């Protein structure tokens, strides 16, 4: 689903599907075949049979049904050195669509995603604070426009909407420097969007959605257990163990933003500051604004150019060591395969942040534990909305629905 995923990753995919040749498993086996093609790309029939452990006859029948349903495409034959040419079979990007929505503290993103997980359309609305009525009105406007542009035939293939947002949209308003004019308390965002659109709608925590996007469509396909860190307006994260996103009892597993930066002391006036106070993009936005610069540069290449660069360097100097401390503590507790860092920033700034975190990790004593590999995310700023868009696609076409059922219960 992402061009940033290396071919070698697919061969080691821990989400490898396995079918069953028992009767009564037709729909499950169809989903297993679709998942195999989604994970590995276009495949010939014989390879699909090997990957799914289904018989050649079963695979042939499944492929015929899926092709007639408009979910698969047969590509041009590939000729080898010997034997008959093989015919790669791929997902038809026009086979299904979904809409992913991310309601952030600074912006709203609405994505139209096709069956291959590629973003077909993107709409973004920026604001100082997400006023509920204004945000829901913007969602309604963009969803209606996207459906209209799909046209009648393709509109029938729209599977639903996935909404990603912080669990506490009203939280940390003081850090944002705003006084909310209306509260999100009591607003069921998925219910409101579903009623407005008439489409099946699901909700997922924003950082969990970003983590799922990385797990299903990015580097998480080659890592079984990893900590995911997403640098947005507020830094947050997720935790994947054995290729399953773990939400925890209260839905806060992997909530790195709340990690304390030092120990609490008896009699201290205030509790220790959290990671989100020093490593969030909000801190960088504030520095830009105080210098009279465009705060929008946090998300593009200007962040590492004059006159923004000195402020970015100062932010990196505090953010990278803070993230490294959280990574070290998590690695000692969880025995991670790796740590993936992504964010709503340019690839250049993401690479620089990862280099600085890597350097800071070298200052720790790793005796008695294993230092995890540090990797940049493969999805980028769209991760939260893309994770939302994966909800309906995954519910309708993937065999391992438990990946999302755990999130929905949380």
Secondary structure as UniProt FT lines:
FT   TURN            3..4
FT   HELIX           7..11
FT   TURN            14..15
FT   TURN            23..24
FT   HELIX           26..40
FT   HELIX           45..52
FT   HELIX           56..68
FT   TURN            69..70
FT   STRAND          72..78
FT   STRAND          86..91
FT   TURN            93..94
FT   STRAND          97..103
FT   STRAND          107..114
FT   TURN            115..116
FT   STRAND          119..126
FT   HELIX           132..155
FT   TURN            156..157
FT   STRAND          158..165
FT   TURN            169..172
FT   HELIX           173..176
FT   TURN            185..186
FT   HELIX           189..197
FT   STRAND          201..205
FT   HELIX           206..217
FT   HELIX           219..222
FT   STRAND          226..231
FT   STRAND          236..241
FT   TURN            242..243
FT   STRAND          244..245
FT   TURN            249..250
FT   TURN            253..254
FT   HELIX           256..258
FT   TURN            266..267
FT   HELIX           275..279
FT   HELIX           281..290
FT   TURN            291..292
FT   HELIX           295..299
FT   HELIX           301..304
FT   TURN            306..308
FT   HELIX           309..334
FT   STRAND          338..343
FT   HELIX           347..361
FT   TURN            362..363
FT   TURN            367..368
FT   STRAND          373..376
FT   TURN            381..382
FT   HELIX           383..397
FT   HELIX           402..409
//
